[in-house]
Protein backbone atom coordinates (compact mmCIF):
# COMPACT_ATOMS: atom_id res chain seq x y z
CA UNK A 1 0.00 0.00 0.00
CA UNK A 2 1.14 3.53 -0.77
CA UNK A 3 1.56 5.90 2.16
CA UNK A 4 0.69 9.59 2.05
CA UNK A 5 0.80 11.59 5.27
CA UNK A 6 -1.14 9.79 7.98
CA UNK A 7 -2.79 7.31 5.62
CA UNK A 8 -2.12 4.16 3.66
CA UNK A 9 -3.85 3.94 0.27
CA UNK A 10 -4.98 0.57 -1.10
CA UNK A 11 -6.29 0.35 -4.71
CA UNK A 12 -9.59 -1.53 -5.11
CA UNK A 13 -10.65 -1.14 -8.74
CA UNK A 14 -10.45 1.19 -11.72
CA UNK A 15 -13.69 3.14 -12.05
CA UNK A 16 -12.94 4.85 -15.34
CA UNK A 17 -10.20 5.66 -17.84
CA UNK A 18 -9.75 8.42 -20.37
CA UNK A 19 -7.17 10.28 -22.40
CA UNK A 20 -6.30 12.41 -19.37
CA UNK A 21 -5.83 9.60 -16.87
CA UNK A 22 -7.90 7.32 -14.70
CA UNK A 23 -10.02 7.19 -11.55
CA UNK A 24 -9.75 4.38 -9.01
CA UNK A 25 -11.74 3.36 -6.01
CA UNK A 26 -9.33 3.11 -3.09
CA UNK A 27 -9.45 2.24 0.59
CA UNK A 28 -7.81 4.53 3.13
CA UNK A 29 -6.25 3.13 6.29
CA UNK A 30 -4.84 4.95 9.29
CA UNK A 31 -1.26 4.29 10.37
CA UNK A 32 -2.55 1.81 12.98
CA UNK A 33 -4.29 -0.10 10.15
CA UNK A 34 -7.87 1.00 10.83
CA UNK A 35 -9.98 1.34 7.70
CA UNK A 36 -11.20 4.92 7.19
CA UNK A 37 -13.47 4.27 4.22
CA UNK A 38 -13.62 4.02 0.43
CA UNK A 39 -12.72 7.01 -1.72
CA UNK A 40 -11.99 8.04 -5.31
CA UNK A 41 -8.42 8.65 -6.48
CA UNK A 42 -7.90 10.63 -9.69
CA UNK A 43 -4.50 10.32 -11.39
CA UNK A 44 -3.15 12.30 -14.34
CA UNK A 45 -1.77 10.05 -17.08
CA UNK A 46 -1.87 11.39 -20.63
CA UNK A 47 -2.37 8.47 -23.02
CA UNK A 48 -4.06 10.30 -25.90
CA UNK A 49 -1.26 11.72 -28.06
CA UNK A 50 -3.66 14.19 -29.66
CA UNK A 51 -3.88 15.95 -26.30
CA UNK A 52 -0.16 16.66 -26.50
CA UNK A 53 -0.85 18.66 -29.66
CA UNK A 54 -2.86 21.06 -27.49
CA UNK A 55 -0.44 21.34 -24.57
CA UNK A 56 2.84 19.78 -23.48
CA UNK A 57 2.86 17.24 -20.68
CA UNK A 58 4.28 19.96 -18.41
CA UNK A 59 1.32 22.22 -19.19
CA UNK A 60 -1.17 19.39 -18.59
CA UNK A 61 0.51 18.73 -15.27
CA UNK A 62 0.24 22.39 -14.25
CA UNK A 63 -3.44 22.31 -15.20
CA UNK A 64 -4.05 19.22 -13.06
CA UNK A 65 -2.28 20.81 -10.10
CA UNK A 66 -4.44 23.93 -10.44
CA UNK A 67 -7.55 21.76 -10.52
CA UNK A 68 -6.58 20.01 -7.29
CA UNK A 69 -5.50 23.17 -5.45
CA UNK A 70 -8.60 25.18 -6.39
CA UNK A 71 -11.03 22.38 -5.62
CA UNK A 72 -9.29 21.56 -2.33
CA UNK A 73 -9.57 25.22 -1.30
CA UNK A 74 -13.38 25.05 -1.38
CA UNK A 75 -15.34 24.31 1.77
CA UNK A 76 -19.01 23.93 0.90
CA UNK A 77 -21.49 21.08 1.20
CA UNK A 78 -22.24 21.26 -2.54
CA UNK A 79 -18.64 21.27 -3.79
CA UNK A 80 -16.90 17.88 -4.02
CA UNK A 81 -14.05 18.01 -1.46
CA UNK A 82 -10.45 16.92 -1.95
CA UNK A 83 -8.82 15.41 1.13
CA UNK A 84 -5.35 14.28 0.09
CA UNK A 85 -3.18 15.06 -2.91
CA UNK A 86 0.33 14.44 -4.20
CA UNK A 87 1.13 16.99 -6.90
CA UNK A 88 4.92 16.96 -7.06
CA UNK A 89 5.25 13.57 -8.79
CA UNK A 90 5.28 12.72 -12.51
CA UNK A 91 1.73 11.37 -12.32
CA UNK A 92 0.03 13.67 -9.78
CA UNK A 93 -3.13 12.52 -8.05
CA UNK A 94 -5.76 13.53 -5.53
CA UNK A 95 -8.34 11.75 -3.39
CA UNK A 96 -11.96 12.80 -2.94
CA UNK A 97 -15.25 11.27 -1.85
CA UNK A 98 -16.53 8.30 -3.82
CA UNK A 99 -19.67 9.27 -5.75
CA UNK A 100 -22.59 6.94 -6.42
CA UNK A 101 -23.55 8.49 -9.73
CA UNK A 102 -23.50 11.64 -11.81
CA UNK A 103 -26.44 13.74 -12.93
CA UNK A 104 -26.07 12.82 -16.60
CA UNK A 105 -26.60 9.15 -15.82
CA UNK A 106 -29.56 10.00 -13.63
CA UNK A 107 -31.14 11.92 -16.51
CA UNK A 108 -30.73 8.79 -18.65
CA UNK A 109 -32.36 6.60 -15.98
CA UNK A 110 -35.24 9.07 -15.75
CA UNK A 111 -36.54 8.20 -12.28
CA UNK A 112 -36.20 11.53 -10.48
CA UNK A 113 -39.37 12.90 -8.88
CA UNK A 114 -40.21 16.60 -9.20
CA UNK A 115 -39.41 17.23 -5.53
CA UNK A 116 -36.01 15.57 -5.99
CA UNK A 117 -35.33 17.66 -9.09
CA UNK A 118 -36.05 20.89 -7.24
CA UNK A 119 -33.79 19.87 -4.37
CA UNK A 120 -30.95 18.98 -6.75
CA UNK A 121 -31.25 22.30 -8.60
CA UNK A 122 -31.11 24.18 -5.30
CA UNK A 123 -27.92 22.33 -4.31
CA UNK A 124 -26.24 23.03 -7.65
CA UNK A 125 -27.09 26.73 -7.49
CA UNK A 126 -25.77 27.01 -3.93
CA UNK A 127 -22.51 25.31 -4.88
CA UNK A 128 -21.86 27.61 -7.85
CA UNK A 129 -22.95 30.66 -5.86
CA UNK A 130 -20.24 29.80 -3.33
CA UNK A 131 -17.64 29.43 -6.09
CA UNK A 132 -18.47 32.83 -7.55
CA UNK A 133 -18.98 34.85 -4.39
CA UNK A 134 -16.60 33.31 -1.87
CA UNK A 135 -13.76 32.09 -4.09
CA UNK A 136 -13.94 34.20 -7.24
CA UNK A 137 -13.87 31.04 -9.38
CA UNK A 138 -15.52 30.56 -12.76
CA UNK A 139 -16.20 26.87 -13.38
CA UNK A 140 -16.45 27.09 -17.19
CA UNK A 141 -17.46 23.45 -17.69
CA UNK A 142 -20.72 23.07 -15.81
CA UNK A 143 -22.65 20.10 -17.19
CA UNK A 144 -24.60 17.13 -15.77
CA UNK A 145 -21.58 14.80 -15.87
CA UNK A 146 -19.76 17.16 -13.50
CA UNK A 147 -22.54 17.11 -10.90
CA UNK A 148 -22.03 14.10 -8.63
CA UNK A 149 -24.43 12.32 -6.28
CA UNK A 150 -23.10 10.94 -3.01
CA UNK A 151 -24.47 8.23 -0.69
CA UNK A 152 -26.09 10.74 1.68
CA UNK A 153 -28.18 12.14 -1.19
CA UNK A 154 -26.10 15.29 -1.58
CA UNK A 155 -25.23 16.58 -5.05
CA UNK A 156 -21.92 18.36 -5.49
CA UNK A 157 -20.16 20.31 -8.23
CA UNK A 158 -16.93 18.63 -9.31
CA UNK A 159 -14.21 18.65 -11.98
CA UNK A 160 -12.34 21.93 -11.64
CA UNK A 161 -10.21 21.24 -14.72
CA UNK A 162 -11.33 24.42 -16.52
CA UNK A 163 -11.82 26.61 -13.46
CA UNK A 164 -10.46 30.12 -13.75
CA UNK A 165 -9.63 32.29 -10.77
CA UNK A 166 -11.08 35.64 -11.79
CA UNK A 167 -8.76 37.30 -9.27
CA UNK A 168 -5.66 36.17 -11.20
CA UNK A 169 -5.35 38.02 -14.50
CA UNK A 170 -2.22 36.11 -15.51
CA UNK A 171 -4.29 32.95 -15.98
CA UNK A 172 -6.64 34.43 -18.51
CA UNK A 173 -5.18 33.96 -21.99
CA UNK A 174 -3.80 30.41 -21.86
CA UNK A 175 -6.67 29.02 -19.83
CA UNK A 176 -9.31 30.76 -21.92
CA UNK A 177 -7.87 29.30 -25.13
CA UNK A 178 -7.90 25.90 -23.47
CA UNK A 179 -11.49 26.29 -22.27
CA UNK A 180 -12.66 27.16 -25.79
CA UNK A 181 -11.09 23.92 -27.07
CA UNK A 182 -12.32 21.71 -24.23
CA UNK A 183 -15.72 23.15 -23.25
CA UNK A 184 -18.89 21.12 -23.78
CA UNK A 185 -21.34 21.90 -26.59
CA UNK A 186 -24.87 22.49 -25.37
CA UNK A 187 -23.66 24.08 -22.15
CA UNK A 188 -21.27 26.70 -23.54
CA UNK A 189 -22.72 30.20 -23.78
CA UNK A 190 -22.46 31.83 -27.23
CA UNK A 191 -19.80 34.28 -26.03
CA UNK A 192 -17.79 31.46 -24.43
CA UNK A 193 -17.29 29.93 -27.86
CA UNK A 194 -15.53 33.17 -28.78
CA UNK A 195 -13.31 33.00 -25.70
CA UNK A 196 -15.15 35.37 -23.34
CA UNK A 197 -15.97 34.14 -19.84
CA UNK A 198 -17.52 35.69 -16.78
CA UNK A 199 -20.16 34.70 -14.23
CA UNK A 200 -22.87 34.88 -16.88
CA UNK A 201 -21.28 32.10 -18.92
CA UNK A 202 -21.69 29.82 -15.89
CA UNK A 203 -25.25 31.12 -15.51
CA UNK A 204 -25.99 30.06 -19.09
CA UNK A 205 -24.65 26.57 -18.36
CA UNK A 206 -26.77 26.36 -15.21
CA UNK A 207 -29.86 27.26 -17.21
CA UNK A 208 -29.03 24.57 -19.78
CA UNK A 209 -28.62 22.00 -17.00
CA UNK A 210 -31.90 23.01 -15.35
CA UNK A 211 -33.66 22.70 -18.71
CA UNK A 212 -32.66 19.01 -18.74
CA UNK A 213 -34.83 18.40 -15.66
CA UNK A 214 -37.99 18.85 -17.79
CA UNK A 215 -40.00 20.75 -15.18
CA UNK A 216 -41.46 23.37 -17.50
CA UNK A 217 -44.91 22.49 -16.16
CA UNK A 218 -44.12 24.47 -13.01
CA UNK A 219 -45.38 28.06 -13.11
CA UNK A 220 -42.54 30.45 -13.81
CA UNK A 221 -39.97 27.79 -14.73
CA UNK A 222 -39.99 28.38 -18.49
CA UNK A 223 -39.32 32.10 -17.98
CA UNK A 224 -36.60 31.25 -15.46
CA UNK A 225 -34.80 29.01 -17.97
CA UNK A 226 -35.24 31.48 -20.83
CA UNK A 227 -33.71 34.26 -18.76
CA UNK A 228 -30.82 32.05 -17.65
CA UNK A 229 -30.00 30.96 -21.21
CA UNK A 230 -30.65 34.24 -23.03
CA UNK A 231 -28.41 34.69 -26.07
CA UNK A 232 -27.21 38.10 -24.91
CA UNK A 233 -25.38 38.08 -21.54
CA UNK A 234 -27.03 41.37 -20.57
CA UNK A 235 -30.43 39.66 -20.72
CA UNK A 236 -29.43 36.92 -18.27
CA UNK A 237 -29.46 36.95 -14.50
CA UNK A 238 -26.75 39.16 -13.04
CA UNK A 239 -25.66 36.55 -10.52
CA UNK A 240 -26.33 33.02 -9.30
CA UNK A 241 -27.61 34.63 -6.10
CA UNK A 242 -30.35 36.30 -8.17
CA UNK A 243 -31.12 32.96 -9.83
CA UNK A 244 -31.49 31.34 -6.43
CA UNK A 245 -33.89 34.05 -5.23
CA UNK A 246 -36.17 33.57 -8.25
CA UNK A 247 -35.90 29.78 -8.07
CA UNK A 248 -36.97 29.71 -4.43
CA UNK A 249 -39.85 32.05 -5.31
CA UNK A 250 -40.97 29.60 -8.03
CA UNK A 251 -40.93 26.76 -5.49
CA UNK A 252 -43.04 28.76 -3.02
CA UNK A 253 -45.59 29.79 -5.65
CA UNK A 254 -46.00 26.23 -6.90
CA UNK A 255 -46.49 24.92 -3.36
CA UNK A 256 -49.43 27.23 -2.66
N, C-alpha and C positions, 0 to 999 in steps of 0.2 A: 504493500500500500504506500502511496505517496503521502508525505507529510508536508503540511503547510501551516505554519503557526502552531496553534494548539490543537490541530486536528489531523487525523489520518483520513485519506480519501481512497475509497475502494470503488472501482468501476463496476457497474452492474450490467448495463446494456447500452447500445447505441440507439438513441431515439430518432435521430435524423442526420442526414448528410447533405452537403451542398458544395457548390464551388468555392464558398468562403471557408468551409470548415465543417465541424460536426458538433452535435449535442449528445451528451451521454447522461443517463441516469446514474448517479453515484450515491454511495452511502458515506456519511460522515461519522467518524468515531473520535471520541475524546482521547487524550493521551493515556488514560487509564482503561481504554478499550470499551467504553460505554458507547452504544450506538446513539447518535443524535438525531438521525432521521435520513430520509431520502431526498436528494436535491438534484438540480440540473446543472451540468457543467458544460459550458460553451467554450470551444477551443478554435482558434484561428488556424486554418491550414488551407492555403490556396492551392487547389488542384485544377482549377479551370484556367488554362493558359490564356484564354481570351481576356480574363480579368487583369492580367499583367500588361495588356495593351492599354488599359485605362490608367493604372497606377503601378508603380514598382512595388515589390514586396515590402520595402521599407515604409512606403506611404500607406499601404494596407494595414501594416502593423500599427502605425501611428493612429490611423482611423479607429482600429479596434481598441486601442488604449483609451482614446477619447471616449468611445462608447461606454467602456467600463467605468471610467472615472466620473463621467457625468451622471450615469444611471445610479452609481453607488452613492452619489452626493444627495440624491433625493430621499426624502423621508415622508412618505404619504401612503395611506392605505390603498390608494388606487394607482400606485406606481410599483412595478415589479422590483423588489429590492435585490441588491447584490451584496453578498455577505463576505466572500473571500475572493481575492484575485491574485494572479501572478502575472505581471505584465512585462517583466524584464527578461523573459526567456524568448527563444526563437519562435515558439508556438504559444503565445500568451493565452490565458484562459481566465474565466471567472465562474463563480458558483452562485446560483440564485435558487429561489423556490421552484419546486417541480409542479408544473401546471397539469391540470387534467385535460384541458382542451383549449382551443382558440375559437374566437367568435366566428371566423369564417366557416369552420366545420360545423358549428352549431346552426348557422344559417342553412347549411346543406341538409342537416338533420331535420330542421323545421319543426321542432317541438316546443319552442319557447311560448309561454303564455304572455298575454298583453302585460300583466302586472310585472312579470319577470323582465320583459323588454324595457319597460319604463325604469325599473331599478337599475338595469345594466347601463342604460343611457346616462342616468344620473351619475353613476360611478365613473364613466368615461369622461364626462364633462368636468367632474371635480378633479380628476387626475390631471387633465390638460390645463385646467385653470391654475392648478398648483405650479405646473411647469412654467407657464407664462408669467404668473405674478410673483412667485417666490424665488424662482431660479433664473428667469430670463431666458429660458430655453425654447427654441422652436423645434418641434418634433420632425416635421417635414416628410414623414412617411407613415402618417396615420392611416390605418386600414384594418379590416376585421382580423386578418392574420396576426396583427401585432397587438391585439387585445386578448389577454389570456384569462382563462377561468381557473380558479384554484379550489382545492377541496372544501374550503369553508364557504364557498359560494361567491367569493369576492372576485370581481373582474379588475384587471390591472393593465395599464399601458406598459408596453415593453418595447424592446428593440430600438435602442438609441443610436443606431448606426449612422443615421443622417442628421442627428440633432446638431443644431447650431446654437452656440451661446451668443445671443444678441448683444451681450456686453463686451464681446471680443471682436473688434473690427478686423483683426488680422486673419481671422478664420474665413472671412466672407468669400473671397474669390474662388479659391481652390475647392472649398466645400460646396459652394453653390453650383459650380460646374459639375461636381460629382453628383449632387442631388438631382440635377436635371437629367443626367444619364441613368440614374438608378431609381428614381421615383416611380410610383405605381399608377398606371393609367386608370382613369375612373375616379381616382381620389386626388389627383393633382389639379389644383386650381389653374385656370387659363394663364394667369400671369406667372405661375411657377414653371410652366413649360418654357417660358422665356427667361428664366433664371432669377425672377424676383420673388423673394420670400419675406413675409412678416406674419404677425399673428393671424391675419385674415386668410392666409393660405391654409393654416391649420383649421381655421373655422370652416372653410370650404370642405376640407376632408371630413370633418366631423359631421357636417350636413349630409355628405354622401354616405357615410356609415349609417347615420340615423335613418336615411331613406331605405336602407336595406332591411330595416325591421318591419316594413310594411304595416305601419299603424296610421295610415292616412285617414282612417275612419274616425279618429279622434278629432274633436273640434279644435281647430287652430293648428293642427300638426302640419297640414300641407303648407300653410303660410310660413310656418317656422322653418320648414325645410327649404322652401323657395328663397327665403331671406338668407339662410345660411349658405346656400349654393349659388347666389346671384353671380352673374357673369362679371359684373363690375365690383371690385373690392369695396368701393364706397357705398354700395347698396347692401352689403352684408352687415352682420352684427359687428359692433366695434370691439367686442371682447367676448371671451368665453364666459366671463361673469355675467354679461348681459344675456347670453344664450341661456344660462342656467336659470336666471330670473324668469324669463319667458317660459322656459320648459316647465318649471315648477308651477307657474300660473296655469298652464295647459292642464297639468295633472289635477290641480284643484278644481278647475272648471268642469272637467269631465267626471269628477267624483261627486258633483252636486246632484 
